Amino acid sequence: MWWKDRAKRLRTRRPISEKTIIFTESVVLSLLCLSFFLFRTEPGQAAMAHAGKAAAALGLEKMLPQKQENATPPEAKSYIKWVDFTVTCEAMNQAFRYDVDTCQADVHLNWVDLLAYLGARYGGDFSRYKAADMTQVAEKLKSGETTMEALTKDMKYYRYYREAYGAVLDGMVGQFEAQIPASEAPGAYLPSGVTGGAPGDPETIWVTKYGLKAFSPIAKGFPYNDFDDFGVARSYGFRRQHLGHDLMGQVGTPVIAVESGYVEAMGWNQYGGWRLGIRSFDKKRYYYYAHLRKDYPYQSNLKEGSYVQAGDVIGYLGRTGYSRTENTNNIDEPHLHFGLQLIFDESQKEGNNEIWVSCYELVKFLSMNRSQAVKVEGTKEWTRVYGTKDPQVPDTPPAEPPKAPESNP
């Protein structure tokens, strides 16, 4: 290269002046600085290479960063980067029924396993779903003819769909305790031992159940309407996609915790207005409830770090948001923006790596389980009528709940 030849001529023909050395060092340093800023790009790597050759030719190797021979490159994390959740309400309902119906059988069918099997078979496209496909595999499993492990051993993407669909659904079905009217309780659960209750029995009783322990985000008896609006355009602030599901209803409608978890975010967001963010206890799901009611958006007992049981009243539907000024109604039609973010690694919580999934079919499925609420006299609040106790709820709250992502409804 030219600088190598030039350096040799300078050394052999005449002494190098101090100004020349200073100028040359400045050029090399400039190349190094440029390459440091662009070291991950091809121009930056080329600049680093040229700087190294020039420094070596002029005897300035010590100015270069020394390579660590024994340095071990950090291992790249492996986790799911994207999920396209297209499972239909009908498929979820069929798989759920198989799960519940076999919970005490010799072969217990896991509903997420069944959905993941079909996901791998359909390439994630549930527009191809046929109930007969699930029936066929479920009957083979129930009879002992085969196992899920044997069925999926040659399915290249089964493990991906099992982890992806599990991130959405794993916390929604299982064993829990439920409070029910004594009139509906089996005699074995009543002090008197009489089915339907007897004088002196309590009005409600706690029973152990296995089934759906997640709830619709809208309280029982309150009307709403919705449509599949995931991914449609939004323009406030900047053009973007709608990363949630809107449920249009009346201002003040009680909003329900879909799953048990802890409050991770609470307060004003210019896009979502008054909003709540609730994180599942396995940390894989972040539920986002936005556009809550002006002046009284939340249940009064909530704060960041609070625990909620699935089915609790957590807030109230409204039309706040689209403003930097707190407590502003700037949404034309009252609605709840309900969003679900999946988190496989904490680096995905905020920024360009967030994974938000469509909730339209999921909300249809959850509508079979709506929490009944009653007005608390003398207040602006509603409270649930019948409680649940989820074994997933820890005894003590987290010391410092992490900050939540800012969704753009």
Secondary structure, 3 states (H helix, E strand, C coil): CHHHHHHHHHHHHCCCCHHHHHHHHHHHHHHHHHHHHCCCCHHHHHHHHHHHHHHHHCCCHHHCCCCCCCCCCCCCCCCCCCCCCCCCHHHHHHHHHHHHHCCCCCCCCCHHHHHHHHHHHHCCCHHHCCHHHHHHHHHHHHHCCCCHHHHHCCCCCHHHHHHHHHHHHCCCEEEEEEEEEHHHCCHHHCCCCCCCCCCCCCCEEEEEEEEECCCCCECCCCCEECCCCCCCEECCCCCEECCCEEEEECCCCEEECCCCEEEEEEEEECCCEEEEEEEECCCCEEEEEECECCCCCECCCCCCCCEECCCCEEEEEECECCCCCCCCECCCCCEEEEEEEECCCHHHCCCCCCEEECCHHHHHHHCCCCCCEEECCCCCCEEECCCEECCCCCCCCCCCCCCCCCCCC
